[in-house]
């Protein structure tokens, strides 16, 4: 009797595992083909010279040498510099403004659903559509932004050239669009984190005589740190991969002052047909993102506080 029950349990367990395996197979296959195999093939291509028309020719680390120390490495270093400039401004701004938006959404009582919808709308708008609209708004001659600025009495300068200014205006315009696109999403994440904080902490702080500023820095900020960590990680990944808004608004110009790594990879791969060199730059970008990810994971243990 016991053997029969054990046999039925084994058959049921095998059947359940078989069903789970069948259901997971398509997802696992897609991940293996389009993620792991694609990455390995990218590394393989980075060691070859290939223009997609002739057979691959193995050249070892020549593509990496071209990126770092050759006479033509200036464009790579320029794209890397622009990428770090974008990340350095976009990540802190998106995290801080996202936290402020989360606090605002948590504080608003009247028409709460309407305000949450309005702040989240930029997230669901296609970046290509949003960048096209913002490009028209930033037009130096007919854009509404300059009309408002001039109406307020601000004099024209190189900054008011926006997407046509190589001295910083173009990068500022791209940053504004990227930050505007991410604030609503980050705000909703911070709102969820704020809702997860127990009111007993604030009640105890009130009894101890803490003011709102002390409550924010001693309670809210530490207990929302898990959300801050997640938002920062997501924003890092997004900032390093920025490309759509730049392609639409500036296409890397003027004078390559908004040329970032992903756009540099795209141009080398599909405009110049340097697939091996573009693959090498992709691997370099992967290593950079992995490096910053490891740093953030190390800092998580020291800076993230859970309830």
C-alpha positions as CSV (number, residue, x, y, z in Angstrom):
1,X,0.0,0.0,0.0
2,X,2.8,2.4,1.0
3,X,4.7,1.5,-2.2
4,X,1.6,2.3,-4.3
5,X,1.1,5.7,-2.7
6,X,4.8,6.5,-3.1
7,X,4.7,5.4,-6.8
8,X,1.7,7.7,-7.4
9,X,3.4,10.6,-5.8
10,X,6.5,10.1,-7.9
11,X,4.4,10.0,-11.1
12,X,2.5,13.1,-10.0
13,X,5.8,14.9,-9.3
14,X,7.2,13.9,-12.6
15,X,4.1,15.0,-14.4
16,X,4.1,18.4,-12.7
17,X,7.8,18.9,-13.4
18,X,7.2,17.9,-17.0
19,X,4.3,20.4,-17.4
20,X,6.5,23.2,-15.8
21,X,9.4,22.3,-18.2
22,X,7.1,22.4,-21.2
23,X,5.7,25.8,-20.2
24,X,9.2,27.3,-19.5
25,X,10.9,25.9,-22.6
26,X,9.8,28.8,-25.0
27,X,10.9,31.5,-22.6
28,X,14.2,29.7,-21.8
29,X,14.9,29.2,-25.6
30,X,14.3,32.9,-26.3
31,X,16.6,34.0,-23.5
32,X,19.3,31.6,-24.6
33,X,19.1,32.6,-28.2
34,X,18.6,36.4,-27.9
35,X,20.6,37.0,-24.8
36,X,23.3,34.5,-24.0
37,X,24.1,33.3,-27.5
38,X,23.8,36.9,-28.9
39,X,26.3,38.1,-26.3
40,X,28.7,35.2,-27.0
41,X,28.4,35.9,-30.7
42,X,29.1,39.6,-30.1
43,X,32.3,38.7,-28.2
44,X,33.2,36.4,-31.1
45,X,32.6,39.1,-33.7
46,X,34.7,41.6,-31.7
47,X,37.8,39.5,-32.4
48,X,37.1,39.6,-36.2
49,X,37.0,42.1,-39.1
50,X,33.6,41.7,-40.7
51,X,31.5,44.0,-43.0
52,X,28.6,41.5,-43.3
53,X,29.5,41.2,-47.1
54,X,32.7,39.2,-47.0
55,X,33.8,36.3,-44.7
56,X,35.0,37.1,-41.2
57,X,38.7,37.6,-40.7
58,X,40.3,36.9,-37.3
59,X,42.3,39.9,-36.0
60,X,42.5,39.2,-32.3
61,X,42.3,42.3,-30.1
62,X,42.9,44.8,-32.9
63,X,39.4,46.2,-32.6
64,X,40.0,47.0,-28.9
65,X,43.4,48.6,-29.8
66,X,41.7,50.7,-32.4
67,X,39.2,51.9,-29.8
68,X,41.7,52.8,-27.1
69,X,45.1,53.7,-28.6
70,X,44.9,54.1,-32.3
71,X,44.9,57.4,-34.3
72,X,41.1,57.0,-34.8
73,X,40.4,56.5,-31.1
74,X,39.3,60.1,-30.6
75,X,35.7,59.4,-31.7
76,X,35.5,56.6,-29.2
77,X,36.8,58.6,-26.3
78,X,34.5,61.5,-27.3
79,X,31.4,59.1,-27.2
80,X,32.6,57.7,-23.9
81,X,33.0,61.2,-22.4
82,X,29.5,62.3,-23.6
83,X,28.0,59.1,-22.2
84,X,29.5,59.8,-18.8
85,X,28.3,63.4,-18.9
86,X,24.8,62.2,-19.6
87,X,24.9,59.6,-16.8
88,X,26.5,62.0,-14.3
89,X,23.6,64.5,-14.8
90,X,20.7,62.2,-15.6
91,X,21.0,59.7,-12.8
92,X,21.1,62.0,-9.8
93,X,18.4,64.3,-11.3
94,X,16.0,61.4,-12.0
95,X,16.5,59.9,-8.6
96,X,16.1,63.2,-6.7
97,X,13.2,64.5,-8.8
98,X,11.6,61.1,-8.7
99,X,11.7,61.1,-4.9
100,X,10.2,64.6,-4.8
101,X,7.4,63.5,-7.2
102,X,6.8,60.4,-5.0
103,X,6.5,62.7,-1.9
104,X,4.1,65.0,-3.8
105,X,1.9,62.1,-5.0
106,X,1.8,60.8,-1.4
107,X,0.9,64.2,-0.1
108,X,-1.8,65.1,-2.6
109,X,-5.3,64.2,-1.5
110,X,-7.5,66.1,-3.9
111,X,-7.8,64.5,-7.4
112,X,-5.1,62.0,-6.5
113,X,-5.7,59.7,-9.4
114,X,-5.7,62.5,-11.9
115,X,-2.4,63.8,-10.8
116,X,-0.8,60.4,-10.8
117,X,-2.1,59.8,-14.3
118,X,-0.7,63.1,-15.6
119,X,2.7,62.5,-14.0
120,X,2.8,59.0,-15.5
121,X,1.8,59.9,-19.0
122,X,5.3,60.7,-20.2
123,X,6.3,57.1,-19.4
124,X,3.8,55.6,-21.8
125,X,4.6,58.0,-24.6
126,X,7.0,56.6,-27.2
127,X,10.4,58.2,-26.8
128,X,10.6,58.8,-30.6
129,X,7.3,60.7,-30.5
130,X,8.3,62.6,-27.4
131,X,11.7,63.5,-28.8
132,X,10.1,64.7,-32.0
133,X,7.8,67.0,-30.1
134,X,10.6,68.3,-27.9
135,X,12.8,68.9,-30.9
136,X,10.1,71.3,-32.2
137,X,9.8,72.9,-28.8
138,X,13.6,73.4,-28.7
139,X,13.8,74.9,-32.2
140,X,16.0,78.0,-31.8
141,X,13.9,80.2,-34.1
142,X,10.3,78.9,-33.9
143,X,10.3,76.8,-30.7
144,X,7.9,77.7,-27.9
145,X,10.6,77.3,-25.2
146,X,12.7,80.2,-26.6
147,X,9.5,82.3,-27.0
148,X,8.8,81.9,-23.3
149,X,12.4,82.6,-22.4
150,X,12.6,85.7,-24.5
151,X,9.2,86.8,-23.1
152,X,10.6,86.6,-19.6
153,X,13.4,89.0,-20.6
154,X,16.2,86.5,-21.0
155,X,18.7,87.6,-23.7
156,X,19.7,85.3,-26.5
157,X,22.9,83.3,-26.0
158,X,24.5,80.1,-27.2
159,X,22.3,78.2,-24.7
160,X,19.2,79.4,-26.5
161,X,20.4,77.6,-29.6
162,X,19.6,74.3,-27.8
163,X,20.0,71.4,-30.2
164,X,22.3,73.4,-32.5
165,X,24.6,74.5,-29.7
166,X,27.9,72.5,-29.5
167,X,28.9,74.2,-26.3
168,X,26.4,72.5,-24.0
169,X,22.9,73.5,-25.1
170,X,22.4,70.3,-27.2
171,X,23.3,68.0,-24.3
172,X,21.1,70.1,-22.0
173,X,18.2,69.6,-24.3
174,X,18.7,65.8,-24.5
175,X,19.1,65.6,-20.7
176,X,15.8,67.5,-20.2
177,X,13.9,65.1,-22.4
178,X,15.5,62.0,-20.7
179,X,14.8,63.3,-17.2
180,X,11.2,64.3,-18.2
181,X,10.6,60.8,-19.5
182,X,11.7,59.0,-16.4
183,X,10.5,61.2,-13.5
184,X,6.9,59.8,-13.5
185,X,8.1,56.2,-13.5
186,X,10.5,56.8,-10.7
187,X,7.9,58.8,-8.8
188,X,5.5,55.8,-8.8
189,X,8.3,53.5,-7.5
190,X,9.1,55.9,-4.7
191,X,5.4,56.3,-3.9
192,X,5.2,52.5,-3.5
193,X,8.2,52.7,-1.2
194,X,6.7,55.5,0.9
195,X,3.4,53.6,1.3
196,X,5.4,50.7,2.7
197,X,6.7,52.7,5.6
198,X,4.7,52.0,8.8
199,X,3.0,55.0,10.4
200,X,4.2,53.8,13.8
201,X,7.7,55.2,13.1
202,X,6.3,58.7,12.5
203,X,4.0,58.4,15.6
204,X,6.9,57.5,17.8
205,X,9.0,60.4,16.3
206,X,6.2,62.8,16.9
207,X,6.0,61.7,20.6
208,X,9.8,62.3,20.8
209,X,9.3,65.8,19.5
210,X,10.8,65.4,16.0
211,X,9.9,68.0,13.4
212,X,9.1,67.2,9.7
213,X,12.7,67.7,8.5
214,X,14.0,65.4,11.1
215,X,11.4,62.8,10.3
216,X,12.4,63.0,6.6
217,X,16.1,62.5,7.1
218,X,15.9,60.1,10.1
219,X,12.9,57.9,9.0
220,X,11.7,58.5,5.4
221,X,15.1,58.6,3.7
222,X,16.6,55.5,5.4
223,X,13.5,53.4,5.0
224,X,13.0,54.3,1.4
225,X,16.6,53.4,0.6
226,X,15.7,50.0,-0.9
227,X,13.5,51.9,-3.5
228,X,16.3,54.4,-4.0
229,X,18.7,51.6,-4.8
230,X,16.3,50.0,-7.3
231,X,15.6,53.4,-9.0
232,X,19.3,54.2,-9.2
233,X,20.1,50.8,-10.7
234,X,17.4,51.2,-13.3
235,X,18.4,54.7,-14.1
236,X,22.0,53.7,-14.6
237,X,21.0,51.1,-17.1
238,X,18.7,53.5,-18.9
239,X,21.2,56.3,-19.0
240,X,24.1,54.2,-20.4
241,X,21.8,52.9,-23.1
242,X,20.3,56.3,-24.2
243,X,20.0,56.5,-28.0
244,X,16.5,57.2,-29.3
245,X,16.1,60.8,-28.1
246,X,19.6,61.7,-29.3
247,X,19.0,60.1,-32.8
248,X,15.8,62.1,-33.2
249,X,16.9,65.4,-31.7
250,X,20.6,65.8,-32.7
251,X,21.8,62.5,-34.3
252,X,25.0,62.9,-32.3
253,X,25.6,66.5,-33.3
254,X,26.4,69.3,-33.4
255,X,30.1,68.6,-33.8
256,X,29.6,65.1,-32.2
257,X,28.9,66.8,-28.8
258,X,26.0,64.4,-28.1
259,X,27.5,61.3,-29.7
260,X,27.1,58.6,-27.1
261,X,28.3,55.0,-27.0
262,X,25.1,53.3,-28.2
263,X,24.8,55.7,-31.1
264,X,28.5,55.3,-31.9
265,X,28.0,51.5,-31.9
266,X,24.9,51.9,-34.2
267,X,26.7,54.1,-36.7
268,X,29.8,51.9,-36.9
269,X,27.7,48.7,-37.3
270,X,25.0,49.8,-39.8
271,X,26.4,53.0,-41.4
272,X,30.1,52.0,-41.8
273,X,29.5,48.2,-41.7
274,X,32.3,47.8,-39.1
275,X,30.5,45.0,-37.3
276,X,33.7,43.7,-35.6
277,X,34.6,47.1,-34.3
278,X,31.0,47.9,-33.2
279,X,30.9,44.5,-31.3
280,X,34.1,45.4,-29.5
281,X,32.6,48.7,-28.4
282,X,29.5,46.8,-27.3
283,X,31.6,44.5,-25.1
284,X,33.4,47.6,-23.6
285,X,30.0,49.1,-22.8
286,X,29.0,45.8,-21.2
287,X,32.1,45.8,-19.0
288,X,31.5,49.4,-18.0
289,X,27.9,48.7,-17.0
290,X,29.0,45.5,-15.1
291,X,31.6,47.5,-13.2
292,X,29.1,50.1,-12.0
293,X,26.6,47.3,-11.2
294,X,29.1,45.6,-8.9
295,X,29.9,48.9,-7.2
296,X,26.2,49.5,-6.5
297,X,25.7,45.9,-5.2
298,X,28.6,46.5,-2.8
299,X,27.2,49.8,-1.7
300,X,23.8,48.2,-1.2
301,X,25.0,46.3,1.9
302,X,26.2,49.5,3.5
303,X,23.6,52.1,2.5
304,X,20.3,50.2,2.1
305,X,18.2,49.8,5.3
306,X,15.3,47.4,5.5
307,X,12.4,47.6,8.0
